[in-house]
Amino acid sequence: MKDRNPRIFCADGFNMSVQAHKDSYCEPQQDKGPHTHMEGGYPNECPSDELAAYAEKRFDPRETVYPYVPREVFEREFELHGGIVKGHLPD
């Protein structure tokens, strides 16, 4: 399935997909928000330890999904990377 939310890019080049809809690992698991927890995936580099704790696969944090991550964890992650310059968190 094609991502519904565009990939998020940060000021320092860090980027990853963050999704929240009925077909993703989010809360509530529906298309309309607000969503308290979202699904992340496939960052271009290793994330912080806080976000990495949600990884499904521990051997390569760049090649996995991050299910049911609280919105605040994504907000902190993107701030660590200089803030979002392209894209946005789902509603």
N, C-alpha and C positions, 0 to 999 in steps of 0.2 A: 504494500500500500504506500502511495506517495505521502510524504509528510504534508500536513495541513498548515503548519506554522513554519515560516522560513527559518533557515539556520541562523543562529545568533553569532555575531562577530564582535569581538572586544578590541579595545584600543591597542593592545599589545600583540594582536594576531590570534589569540586563543579563540576557538569557535567550536560550537557543538549544536546539535539538534535538541530542542525542547518542545514536547508535544503534550497536549491535554485535550482529549476528545474520547468518545465512547469506545474507540478501538485502541486506546493506549492505557498504560499503567498510571492512572491518575485518580484523584478523589475530588469531587464526585466523578464517577466514570460515566460522563455524559458530554455532549458537545458544548452545551452552554455552561459558562462559569458563573460565579467565580470558582476557580480551582485552588484548593489548598495544597495539593500534592500533584506533581507532574512527572512525566517520563523524560529523561534525558538520554542521549546516546551519542556515541562515536565522536568524542572530542578529538581535536587534532593533536593534543598533547596531554600529558598526565594532569589530572585535576588535583586540587588540594586534597589533603587527607580527609577533610570533612565530607566532601562530595564523593571521594573514592570509596568511602565506607558503604555507599549504596550500590556499588557495582555488582552486577550479577556474576561476572567472571573476574576473578582476581588476578589472573596471570598477565593480562594486557589491558589496562584501563582505557586504552584508546579504541579497543575493539569490542565494546560491550554496551549494554543498556543499563540505565540507572532508574529502576522503577520506584514509584511512590516517593519521590524526593520532595520535601517541603519547599514551598515557594521561597522562603527566607534563605534556604541553603543556596539555591540558584542565585538569588540576589547578592549574597555575600561573595559567591564564586566570581560573578561577573565584575563586581567591584574590585576584587583582588587583581583582576586583569585590566584595570583602567576604565571599566564601564563599557556598556554596550554602545557600539557605533553603527551597527546595522542589524536590523531585526528587532524582536521584542519577545517578552514572555507572553504566553497565552493568557487570555482573560481569566 
